[in-house]
Amino acid sequence: MSLVLTHVKFQFLETIRIPVAVVGNAFFPAAAMLFFVVPFAGDDPVAATFATGSMATFAVMSSCLFTYGVGVSEDRAQPWDPYLRTLPAGPWPRFAGRMLTGLAFMGMALVPVVLIAALLTEATVSPLGLLLGLGALVVAALPFTFLGLLIGYALPSKAALAVAQILFFPLAFGGGLLTAPGQAPGFIEAIAPFLPTRGSVELVWAATGGFTPRVTSLVSLAVWTAVAGVLAAWAYRRDEGRRFS
């Protein structure tokens, strides 16, 4: 565990030494809250609560895709990464440290969303609902974590950044994160249940706002999580075999 915490400290300090990376991680969800949620749904407790759940999911997706996708790919390009893989401690401390560091930055991305919702909107949630919502966000993070790891281990850094950006906006818009439940355009409502973003946000809505998730969305979320997890493991083993065999 001490090795895991050492890796967490190293990776955390390595990232915050570039402040724009930390600011950028939280900027888009906070900006979306300020420009779309506060003026259009801030006075309605139900709408504001659902919108806050959407922006929290937005923040989690953004953090996972870019922290793991771009971060892992950039680390692979450095000579330090293959050296660490040769150490007798094995891959676990490094990997666990990366996961915990990603959770820390995910939490940092959520803080502005929660503060804006609490101070500038009528969104309401019980203490139990808040805890359930945080748990739902952890589950919601899984497919995007695996997608980020897949991108990071399969692609060089420049391509990883481009692919993460290409995936980010279609998943956000297509999953209906920028609209209230049932108010997205028809073609969005048709495709949303088959994207991981919809299942993720419906879990969060259910935890915080009494929403009833659709079976199709939850099944799709599980399928995306399983497939992305398998592909991420394949990409890791492929990268390891290519560089160390």
C-alpha positions as CSV (number, residue, x, y, z in Angstrom):
1,M,0.0,0.0,0.0
2,S,2.9,2.4,0.7
3,L,4.0,1.9,-2.9
4,V,0.5,2.7,-4.2
5,L,0.4,5.9,-2.2
6,T,3.9,6.8,-3.5
7,H,2.6,6.5,-7.0
8,V,-0.5,8.5,-6.1
9,K,1.7,11.3,-4.7
10,F,4.0,11.2,-7.8
11,Q,1.2,11.3,-10.3
12,F,-0.8,13.9,-8.5
13,L,2.2,16.3,-8.2
14,E,3.2,15.6,-11.8
15,T,-0.3,16.7,-13.0
16,I,-0.8,19.8,-10.7
17,R,2.5,21.2,-11.8
18,I,0.6,22.0,-15.0
19,P,-2.2,24.1,-13.6
20,V,-4.1,24.3,-16.9
21,A,-4.6,20.6,-16.8
22,V,-6.4,20.9,-13.5
23,V,-8.4,23.9,-14.5
24,G,-9.4,22.4,-17.8
25,N,-10.6,19.2,-16.0
26,A,-13.2,21.2,-14.2
27,F,-13.9,24.0,-16.6
28,F,-16.4,22.5,-19.1
29,P,-18.8,21.0,-16.5
30,A,-18.7,24.3,-14.4
31,A,-19.2,26.4,-17.5
32,A,-22.1,24.3,-18.6
33,M,-23.7,24.7,-15.2
34,L,-23.3,28.5,-15.3
35,F,-24.4,29.0,-18.9
36,F,-27.2,26.4,-19.3
37,V,-28.4,25.2,-16.0
38,V,-28.4,28.3,-13.8
39,P,-30.3,30.6,-16.2
40,F,-32.7,28.0,-17.7
41,A,-33.4,25.5,-14.8
42,G,-32.0,27.1,-11.7
43,D,-35.4,28.2,-10.3
44,D,-37.1,24.8,-10.7
45,P,-36.0,22.4,-7.9
46,V,-36.8,19.2,-9.9
47,A,-35.2,20.5,-13.2
48,A,-32.2,21.9,-11.3
49,T,-31.6,18.6,-9.5
50,F,-31.8,16.5,-12.7
51,A,-29.5,19.0,-14.5
52,T,-27.0,18.9,-11.7
53,G,-26.9,15.1,-12.0
54,S,-26.4,15.4,-15.8
55,M,-23.5,17.9,-15.3
56,A,-21.9,15.6,-12.6
57,T,-22.0,12.7,-15.1
58,F,-20.6,15.1,-17.7
59,A,-17.7,15.9,-15.3
60,V,-17.0,12.3,-14.6
61,M,-17.0,11.3,-18.3
62,S,-14.7,14.2,-19.2
63,S,-12.3,13.5,-16.3
64,C,-12.1,9.7,-17.1
65,L,-11.6,10.0,-20.8
66,F,-8.9,12.7,-20.6
67,T,-7.1,11.7,-17.4
68,Y,-6.8,8.1,-18.4
69,G,-6.8,8.3,-22.2
70,V,-4.4,11.2,-22.7
71,G,-2.5,10.7,-19.4
72,V,-1.7,7.0,-19.9
73,S,-0.7,7.7,-23.5
74,E,1.7,10.5,-22.5
75,D,3.2,8.4,-19.8
76,R,3.9,5.5,-22.3
77,A,5.9,8.0,-24.4
78,Q,8.3,8.7,-21.5
79,P,11.3,6.4,-20.7
80,W,10.2,6.4,-17.0
81,D,7.2,4.2,-17.8
82,P,9.0,1.2,-19.2
83,Y,11.6,1.4,-16.5
84,L,8.8,1.2,-13.8
85,R,7.5,-2.0,-15.5
86,T,10.9,-3.7,-15.0
87,L,10.8,-3.2,-11.2
88,P,10.1,-6.3,-9.1
89,A,7.0,-4.7,-7.5
90,G,5.0,-5.5,-10.6
91,P,2.3,-3.4,-12.4
92,W,-0.2,-3.3,-9.5
93,P,1.2,-0.3,-7.5
94,R,1.5,1.9,-10.6
95,F,-1.9,0.9,-11.9
96,A,-3.7,1.3,-8.5
97,G,-2.0,4.7,-8.0
98,R,-3.3,5.7,-11.4
99,M,-6.8,4.7,-10.5
100,L,-6.7,6.6,-7.2
101,T,-5.2,9.7,-8.8
102,G,-8.0,9.6,-11.4
103,L,-10.6,9.4,-8.7
104,A,-9.0,12.5,-7.0
105,F,-9.2,14.5,-10.2
106,M,-12.7,13.3,-10.8
107,G,-13.6,14.6,-7.4
108,M,-12.0,17.9,-8.1
109,A,-14.1,18.2,-11.3
110,L,-17.3,17.5,-9.3
111,V,-16.6,20.2,-6.7
112,P,-17.5,23.3,-8.9
113,V,-20.6,21.5,-10.1
114,V,-21.9,20.8,-6.6
115,L,-21.0,24.3,-5.4
116,I,-22.8,26.0,-8.3
117,A,-25.8,23.8,-7.8
118,A,-25.9,24.6,-4.0
119,L,-25.3,28.3,-4.3
120,L,-27.0,29.4,-7.5
121,T,-29.9,26.9,-8.1
122,E,-32.8,25.4,-6.3
123,A,-31.5,21.9,-6.6
124,T,-32.2,19.8,-3.6
125,V,-31.0,16.4,-2.4
126,S,-31.1,14.6,0.9
127,P,-27.9,13.5,2.7
128,L,-28.7,9.9,1.7
129,G,-29.5,10.9,-1.8
130,L,-26.1,12.7,-2.0
131,L,-24.3,9.6,-0.8
132,L,-26.2,7.4,-3.3
133,G,-25.5,9.9,-6.0
134,L,-21.8,9.7,-5.3
135,G,-22.0,5.9,-5.4
136,A,-23.8,6.1,-8.7
137,L,-21.1,8.3,-10.1
138,V,-18.5,5.8,-9.2
139,V,-20.4,3.1,-11.1
140,A,-21.0,5.6,-14.0
141,A,-17.3,6.2,-14.2
142,L,-16.5,2.6,-15.0
143,P,-17.2,2.5,-18.8
144,F,-15.4,5.8,-19.3
145,T,-12.4,4.7,-17.2
146,F,-12.1,1.6,-19.4
147,L,-12.5,3.6,-22.6
148,G,-9.8,6.0,-21.4
149,L,-7.5,3.1,-20.6
150,L,-8.2,1.6,-24.0
151,I,-7.3,4.8,-25.7
152,G,-4.3,5.4,-23.6
153,Y,-2.7,2.0,-24.0
154,A,-3.7,1.6,-27.7
155,L,-2.7,5.0,-29.2
156,P,0.1,7.4,-29.2
157,S,-0.4,10.7,-27.3
158,K,-1.5,12.9,-30.2
159,A,-3.9,10.4,-31.5
160,A,-5.2,9.7,-28.0
161,L,-6.1,13.4,-27.5
162,A,-8.0,13.5,-30.8
163,V,-9.9,10.3,-30.2
164,A,-10.9,11.3,-26.6
165,Q,-12.2,14.6,-28.0
166,I,-14.1,12.8,-30.8
167,L,-15.7,10.5,-28.4
168,F,-16.5,13.1,-25.7
169,F,-19.0,15.3,-27.4
170,P,-21.0,12.7,-29.3
171,L,-21.4,10.6,-26.1
172,A,-22.4,13.8,-24.1
173,F,-24.9,15.0,-26.7
174,G,-26.1,11.6,-27.8
175,G,-26.6,10.4,-24.2
176,G,-28.9,13.4,-23.5
177,L,-26.7,15.0,-20.8
178,L,-27.6,18.5,-22.0
179,T,-31.4,18.0,-21.8
180,A,-33.9,17.1,-19.1
181,P,-35.3,13.6,-19.0
182,G,-37.7,13.1,-21.9
183,Q,-37.0,16.5,-23.5
184,A,-34.3,15.7,-25.9
185,P,-34.9,15.8,-29.7
186,G,-36.5,12.6,-31.1
187,F,-33.4,11.2,-32.7
188,I,-31.5,11.7,-29.4
189,E,-34.2,9.9,-27.4
190,A,-33.9,7.0,-29.9
191,I,-30.2,6.5,-29.7
192,A,-29.5,7.6,-26.1
193,P,-30.5,4.3,-24.3
194,F,-27.8,2.5,-26.3
195,L,-25.0,4.8,-25.1
196,P,-23.1,4.5,-21.8
197,T,-23.8,8.1,-20.9
198,R,-27.5,7.5,-20.8
199,G,-27.3,4.6,-18.4
200,S,-24.9,6.5,-16.3
201,V,-26.9,9.6,-15.9
202,E,-30.1,7.6,-15.3
203,L,-28.4,5.9,-12.4
204,V,-27.5,9.3,-11.0
205,W,-31.0,10.7,-11.6
206,A,-32.4,7.6,-9.8
207,A,-30.1,8.1,-6.8
208,T,-30.7,11.8,-6.4
209,G,-34.1,12.6,-7.9
210,G,-36.4,9.6,-7.8
211,F,-36.1,8.8,-11.5
212,T,-36.9,5.3,-12.7
213,P,-34.1,4.0,-15.0
214,R,-35.0,2.2,-18.2
215,V,-33.9,-1.4,-18.5
216,T,-32.5,-0.8,-21.9
217,S,-30.2,2.0,-20.6
218,L,-28.9,-0.2,-17.7
219,V,-28.3,-3.2,-19.9
220,S,-26.4,-1.0,-22.4
221,L,-24.4,0.5,-19.6
222,A,-23.4,-3.0,-18.4
223,V,-22.5,-4.1,-21.9
224,W,-20.4,-1.0,-22.6
225,T,-18.6,-1.5,-19.3
226,A,-17.9,-5.2,-19.9
227,V,-16.7,-4.7,-23.5
228,A,-14.6,-1.6,-22.7
229,G,-13.1,-3.5,-19.8
230,V,-12.1,-6.4,-22.0
231,L,-10.7,-4.1,-24.7
232,A,-8.7,-2.1,-22.1
233,A,-7.2,-5.3,-20.7
234,W,-6.3,-6.4,-24.3
235,A,-4.7,-3.0,-25.1
236,Y,-2.6,-3.2,-21.9
237,R,-1.4,-6.7,-22.6
238,R,-0.7,-5.8,-26.3
239,D,1.3,-2.8,-25.2
240,E,3.2,-4.9,-22.7
241,G,4.0,-7.6,-25.1
242,R,5.0,-5.2,-27.9
243,R,7.5,-3.3,-25.7
244,F,8.8,-6.1,-23.4
245,S,8.7,-9.3,-25.3
